[in-house]
Amino acid sequence: MKIHDLQERRTKLVAECRSLISASHDAGKIDLDDEARKKFDANEAEIRKLDEQIARESRLAEMERQSEAAETLNGGTPDFDRECRAPGLFLDAIAASAGIAGRDTGRVLEVSAELQKRTGRTAQGVMIPESIFRQQEQRVVLSSTTGAGAIGTEHKADQLIDPLRAASVVNALGATTLSGLVGNCSIPAIDTGFTAAWIAENGALSADDWDINARTLSSKHVGALTEFSRNMVLQSDPSVDAMATRDGARALASALDAAALVGGGSNEPSGILDTITPGTFATPTWSEGLELISSIATANALTGRLGWAGHPQVTKKLRSTVRVGSTDSRFIMEDPNSLYGFPYFDTTALVGGGSPADRAIVFGDFSSLVIGTWSGVDILANPYESTAYSKGNIQVRALMSADIVIRHNESFAGANDMNTA
């Protein structure tokens, strides 16, 4: 029953109770007779049940109202979400930005307009949701052909070959992602909290002030510039759309991964190795790896989404180095997906420092790594760029706003000095 039906029923029952009392008084009775009392008690019991139902329905209505408001604020409407997941948006955006006829670009222009309205950001080209890039998860294989050469006269959609890129690992390790940000995002952090102490009888506690700071995400920009053939943009085969989107996803993901794990380069956010003071894992030895884990445990940070990321040459070194002495048959890493009992992923983003053979490794709680993104991906196509124009191709720029912060530096340990020669 709806709230107003419940309220009407309650009003009727209250009126019946009042009538029973009035009838008893009119008859000169001090109290209700047995039959009237039974009726009154039954009505009173039902009124209490109705009050519970009304309160419950009112709370539910308020929760639904708040849920609808949250959906509106976050831009989460079913029809719009469905359009954002539709295939072909990436190449549609290129065609719309370049003014190429032959693709239906009405949908992507509507999506772009809605994204700009919701985020308050004006695109230089055509804006598409960055979520479409997160849908691409396939591994990649090597290709020496250009975008134009990938589309042959006899089109084989299932034979398209992607370029090799560094694997994206921070999301797999559990990094915290904040999307759809508007303006700078400040995350409060209690760097120093309460300190407990034992005191003598009638003794006084010493006051400790909280040290409350903030980790701020501010918009920085990462992008890619490439060239597409006109034929590729005009292809209607979903496999071509998927390939283009997948490659764009990997380009942006590789850049974000490198910034998150290392960072600190020109115009880059500060990543893990750029933020912490790296330890040593140079030799490497079993005890050096344990020392990295111990440094986090000592800081009370050995919790959350714990895992390792290392360069592939680090993986090779650890899998070929014995734990103790030359006669030990056990290697430091025996499972390629696990190290010291924690998940392990390798990536070429961790090149390390020092000599060319030095490579890096990182361990910690990756949920403490926060990646923030603003609005969507701005796609701007330029069919008149001199080199592309002479070939009938299109120069395409994809630009994305993002930033990276670490909640607690103590949550990570790493080394960039492993000699893998």
N, C-alpha and C positions, 0 to 999 in steps of 0.2 A: 504493500500500500504506500501511496505517496504521503508526504508530510501533511499536506492540507486535509487528506482523508482521515489520517490519524487524529489530527486536531479537531476535526468536526465530530468524530466519534467521542473524543474526550469531553468536548463541550456538552454533548447530549447526555452523557453519563453523569456529569456534574449537575446538570439541570434536573435529572431524575432524582439524584440524592437530595437536592434542595427541596424538591416537591414532596419527598417522603417526610422530611423534617417538618415542612410547613403543614402537611396534612395531619401529622401527629399533634402539633401545637393547636391547630384549629379544632381538633377533637377533644382538646383539654387534657391530653396525655403528657406526662412529664418525659417519658422515654418512648422509644419505638417499640411496637409489639414485635413478636417473634418473626412473623412473616416479613414485616417492613425491615427489621434488622438484617435478616438474611439477604434481602434485596440490596440494602445499603452496603453490607460487607462485600457482596459479590461485585457491585459497581466499583467500590473503592479498590478492590484487588485488580480489576481490569484497568482502572485509571492508572495505577502504578505501573502495570505492564506497558500501557500506552506511553507513559512518560519515558520509560526506558527505550522504547522503539523510536519515539520522536527524537530523543537525545542522540541515539545511534544514527538515525537517518540524517540529522543535522550535521553530525561530525563527518559522515560520509560525503554529504553534499559539499562541505567545506574542503575536504581533501580533494574531491574531484575538481572543485573550482581552482584550488592551488595548482593541481596537476596541469590543468588546461593553461593556466597562466605561465607555468614553467615551460610548457611546450611552445607557447607563443614566444616567450623570451629567448628560448634557445633555437628558435627557427625550426621546430620539429613538427611539421604538419605532414600527415601521411602522403598526400598527393605530391607535395614538394620533395619529400624524401625519396619517393619512388622515381621521380624524374631525375634526381641527382644520382641514382644508381643505374640509370638507363645506359646501355652500351653506346659507344660512339661519340660521347661528349667531347673528348679530347680533339679528335679530327674535325668534329663539327665546329669547335671553337676556332681552330686554325682557319677553316674555310670561311667562317663568318668574319673573322678579323681581316682576312686577306681579300674579302669580297668576291670569293670564287663561287660561281653558280654551279649547280650540279649536286649539291647536298642540301638536305632540308635542315636549315639552321634556325628555324623559328623556335624550336624547343630550347636550344642552348642559349639563345638571346634572352628568352624569358627567365631561364635559370640564372643567368648572369645579372639581369636587372634585379631579381629578387634577392640574390646574395649581396649586391651592393646596397640595396635598401636596408637589409637586416643588419649589415655590419657597419654601415655608415662610411664605407671606404669606396672611393671611385677608382674603377679599373682603367688602365690606359688602353687595354685591349678588351678581351672577353674573359670574364671571371667564371671559373668552374670550381666546384667543391674539391678541396684537397682530399676528401674521403675517398674519391674514386681511385686515387693512387694507392691507398692502403689496401685495396682489394686485390692487388697484384702480388702473388707470393711464389710463382714458379721459379725454379733454378734456371740459370742461363748457360748458353753455349757460345763458342767463339764464332764470329763472322768477320770477314775482311771486306765485305761489300758495303756500299753506301746505302742510304735510304732509297735512292733511285734504283739501284741495282737489285734491291731486295724484292721488287715487284717485276716479275718477268712477264714476257708475252703470254706464256702459258701459266696462268696464275695457280700456284699450289699453296692454298691458304695454310694447310697443316704443315708445310715445310719451312715456314718463316724462321729465320735464325736471328737470335738476339745477341747483342754485344756482351762481353764479360764485364762485370762490375764487382766492386767489393760487396760482400754479403752484408745485409743489414742485421745487426745482432742486438742492439740495445732494446728494441721492442720485444724481441724473443726473450731477453733476460729480465723483462718486467719493468722497463722504464715507465714513469708516470707521464701520460700525455694529456695536455689541456688544449682543446681546440676551440675555435670560434671566439678567441679573445677580442676584446674591444678596449683599446687604450692599454697602458701599462698594468701589469698584474702583480700585486704585492702579496707575498706569502709570509705571514707572521712566523717567526721562529723563536723559541725559547732556548737560547744558547746556554744559560745557567739558570737552574730552577731552585727549589727548596733544598736545603742541606739539613739532614737530621743529625742530632748529637745527643749523647747521654749526659745527664746533669746530676749533680748531687742534690740531696734534700734541701729545698728552699733555694736551689741554684737558679741562675737566670740563663735563658737561651740567648745566643748571639744572633742578631738579625742578619739575614743574607738577602740582598736585593736581587730581584729577578733581572736577568739580562735579556731583554726582549728586542730582537732585531727583525729584519725582514729580508727575504730574498725576492728580488724584483725581476720580473720578465719584461723586457722592453723590446719593441719590434726591431729586428734586424732582417736583412734580406739575403736570400739565397736563390740563385737562378741558373738556368742553362740556356745556351744559345746553340741552335743546330739548324740543319737544312733538310727540308722535305721535298720530295719530287711532287709535282702537280698531280701525277697519276696516283701517287700513294694517298693524297688527301681525297681524291675523288673516288677511291675504292669504297665499295659498300659492304665488302665482306667483313663480318664481325671479327675474324681472326686478325685482319689488318688493324682494326680499331684496338683490339686487345694488345697487339704487339706494340703499337705506338704508345698506348697508355702505360704498358708495363715498363717500357724503356724510360719514359719520363719519370715514372715512380722510382725506378732504381737510381736514376741520376740524382734526384732530390734526396732519396733515402741515404745514398752513399755519402753525400755532402753532410747531411745531418748526423750520420753515424760518426764520421771523422771528427766533426766539431764536438760531439758529445763525449767521445772517448779521449780525444787529444785536445783540440781547440786551441784558442789563443793566437791564431794566425791573423793576418790582416782582415779587419772587419768581421772576424769570427767571434762567436761567444766563447767563453772560457769553458773548456771541457774538463774531464776528470784529471788527466795527467797534468794539465796546465794549472789546475787548482790545488791539488794535493802536493806534498813533498814526496817524490818517488823514493822508494826503498831500493834494495838491491836484490837481484835474482840472476846475477851475472854468470855464475859458474856453470849451470845451476846445481843446487843440492836440495835434498829433501828438506833439510832444516830451514833453508832460505824461504821456501814456500810456506812452511808452517809459521815462520816469522811474520809474513804478510797477513795471515789469518789472525795470528795472535795480536797484532797491532790494532785490529778492529775490535776484537773481543775485549781487549784492555780498555778501550774507549766505550764499552757497553753498547756497541753498535752492531754486534753480530746477530742481526735479526732481519726480517723482511725477505725480499726476493734476492737471495744470495747467489752469486754465480761468478764465472770467470770469462774474460774475453782476452784472446791472445792472437798474435800474428801466426800464420800458418807455419813459418819456420820455427817459431817457439814451440808449436805443437810437435813438429818433427824432433826438435831437440829434447823435449821432455819425454817423448816416447822412445828415445834411444839412449837415455841416461839412466843408469841404475840408481836405486835409492841409496844404498850404503855399500861402498867398496866395490872392487872390480869383480868379486865373486858372487855378488847379489844377483839373483835371477829376476828380481822384480824391478820394473822401471817406475820412474816418478809418475808417468801417466800410462796407464794400461788400457783405459777405456777412452777412445777419442772424443767422447761426449761428456766426460766427467774428470774432474781433477780434485783430489783431496775430498771426495765425496760430494762435491758441488757441481752443478751443470757447467759445461764449458762450450764456448763457441769461438771459432777463429775468424779473423777478418784481416785483410791487408791494410786496413786503416791504421793499424797499430805498428807503424814503421819503426818507432823507437828513436833514440838519439845517439850521439857519439859517432863511432865508426860506422861505415856502411853495413856491416854485418850485425850491428846491434838492433834488437827488436824488443817490442814492449808487451807487457801483460798487465791486466787490471783485474782486481777482485773486489767485491763489495755488494752492498744492498742496492740493487739497481732501481728499486722503487723510490730511492732518495734522489734519483736523477729525474729532473722534471723538464719535459720538452713542451714548449707552448707554441701554438700556431695561431695566426690571425687570419680571418676571412678565408679566402680560397686561393687558388692559383691563377695568377693573371697571365693569360695567353695573348701575346701580341705577335701577329704575323706581318712580315714585310716582303711582299713579292717584288719590290722595286730595288732591293739591295743589289749593288752592281754585279757581284759574282753570281748570286742566285738568279738574277733577272736574265743574264746572258744564257743561262742553261734552262730557263723556263721553270726554275724551282722557287721555293718559298723559304725565306729565313724565318725561323720561329724562335721566340724568346718565352720561356716559362719562368715566372718570378713568384716567389713565395716568401711571406714574412714569418719569421720564427725566432725563438730564443731558447736558451738552455741555462738552467741553474741547478745547483746541488743543494739539497736541504741541509745536510750535515757533511762537512768534509771528512769527518771521522768515519763515515760509512764506507770509505773507499781506501784501498791500498794498491800500490802498483809499482812497477819497475820498468825502466826503459833502457836497461843496459845488458840484456841477455845476449851474450856472444853466440850467434848461431852459425858461425863460419864452420 
